[in-house]
């Protein structure tokens, strides 16, 4: 929650910037204080050295230079110096040997100063030390800081004044140096104390600054933003009545006014959309077609009653199974959706209904997906009518058998199957005897009744794999699959004898039968098989009717051979 709070983010940024600024200010302040303290320390040290040298000169003028070493020790003790010594120009500590005493006595021409009994030589600097040479050449003091040892060293030149010429002559400018070493610990302590006080002040100021900044930001920025955020969340949940206070003319006030204007327009737009949606929903729910609509994610959001009826499911059940499973075949739905023609439809059988089904995507002009829609129409009656008409076009209405039109298709396919599978096929051709005379005697109504009764007899005597056709008038054909000529003869005799017992209102009839098998034909074609069976039927008629005749070579003639020659 902290990472999501804009107040925390603003306060973090402001606090960080303030901390960097104040830290920089403290660093600058402590550095400045350090510089000032160090400069003051250096100035005090240098003034102190000048004073000490003045005292030394006074001692030297009195001719009591022998006390200079004790004077240096006393100064070091009184002033609490780290070190205080006099250095000759050759780098040796002064007043420890007899070199200067002998030189002075030589210049004076007498033993003005007695020699020391205890002689020491302590070299503080190399004779060619750059610091010594620089001070000798310039006549200016040299100083440097030793940060590691917390010490400040001043090397102050002692000039050869007129008062010193008596003992040292006037040829040399610098008699030696006074080296003072002072401790920087007190200065460092002062700097540390100043820095610590500055850090405390920094923390206090930063704490107070953050508190006041937070209170200010919370009142002026965070609270208004939170009001707008809460209102926007309410709007997101559908509450468009939200308003926020419009305080001030700044950006936050402008944002509040924009938000209130936006919600006002949204309320107007939403009211109009609700009205249009109510109209559309009313139209969809009362439409004569089944309608199923999804959103852009493919989730079903609308199902009307017609769709529920056609699919045999409630709206909740349809929503649960999903759009692609509407007719339990996702491939059909995908094919319709992906088809180039949005008006393309397919007829599917679903339960007791035949459904004319369309499905397509709903897209904007820019091609953005809005959802999908499926339209369903009950075409059961139309489909049954088409099926009936198709069946009627292939069946003889009077006898219920297949008609001559269907014979061509079935016979051609059967002959093709025989040639491919090397099986047997026999064609039976039947014709009523003296049927014209019967019609003339008893009328066409009686003739139709006899034809109808004969059709029923054929259907009852044939196998399911056999096909019976009304070839025309009183002539019929039967296609016997997987049946050789001898078995076909038995079937034909059975039918012929059953006809002799077929009585319709005391009227008896007989039929003549001709048989031909595919393997008997000169050429294995439907036409050759038909003509072979017809020749066998003609022979049965010629031999006296009411009998079965099988096609054989005796029925061939020159015309037949010429017509069905293999070479043709």
Secondary structure as GFF3:
##gff-version 3
##sequence-region A 1 568
A	DSSP	alpha_helix	6	61	.	.	.	ID=ss1
A	DSSP	three_ten_helix	65	67	.	.	.	ID=ss2
A	DSSP	alpha_helix	68	78	.	.	.	ID=ss3
A	DSSP	beta_strand	83	88	.	.	.	ID=ss4
A	DSSP	alpha_helix	99	108	.	.	.	ID=ss5
A	DSSP	alpha_helix	130	138	.	.	.	ID=ss6
A	DSSP	beta_strand	142	146	.	.	.	ID=ss7
A	DSSP	beta_strand	151	159	.	.	.	ID=ss8
A	DSSP	three_ten_helix	162	164	.	.	.	ID=ss9
A	DSSP	alpha_helix	165	168	.	.	.	ID=ss10
A	DSSP	beta_strand	174	183	.	.	.	ID=ss11
A	DSSP	alpha_helix	185	217	.	.	.	ID=ss12
A	DSSP	pi_helix	218	222	.	.	.	ID=ss13
A	DSSP	alpha_helix	223	236	.	.	.	ID=ss14
A	DSSP	alpha_helix	251	285	.	.	.	ID=ss15
A	DSSP	beta_strand	290	294	.	.	.	ID=ss16
A	DSSP	beta_strand	300	303	.	.	.	ID=ss17
A	DSSP	alpha_helix	305	311	.	.	.	ID=ss18
A	DSSP	alpha_helix	315	321	.	.	.	ID=ss19
A	DSSP	three_ten_helix	323	325	.	.	.	ID=ss20
A	DSSP	alpha_helix	330	338	.	.	.	ID=ss21
A	DSSP	beta_strand	346	350	.	.	.	ID=ss22
A	DSSP	beta_strand	353	363	.	.	.	ID=ss23
A	DSSP	beta_strand	369	378	.	.	.	ID=ss24
A	DSSP	alpha_helix	380	394	.	.	.	ID=ss25
A	DSSP	alpha_helix	404	421	.	.	.	ID=ss26
A	DSSP	beta_strand	425	432	.	.	.	ID=ss27
A	DSSP	alpha_helix	435	442	.	.	.	ID=ss28
A	DSSP	alpha_helix	444	461	.	.	.	ID=ss29
A	DSSP	beta_strand	467	472	.	.	.	ID=ss30
A	DSSP	beta_strand	475	481	.	.	.	ID=ss31
A	DSSP	alpha_helix	485	500	.	.	.	ID=ss32
A	DSSP	beta_strand	503	504	.	.	.	ID=ss33
A	DSSP	beta_strand	507	508	.	.	.	ID=ss34
A	DSSP	beta_strand	511	517	.	.	.	ID=ss35
A	DSSP	three_ten_helix	518	520	.	.	.	ID=ss36
A	DSSP	alpha_helix	526	542	.	.	.	ID=ss37
A	DSSP	beta_strand	548	550	.	.	.	ID=ss38
A	DSSP	three_ten_helix	553	555	.	.	.	ID=ss39
A	DSSP	alpha_helix	558	563	.	.	.	ID=ss40
###
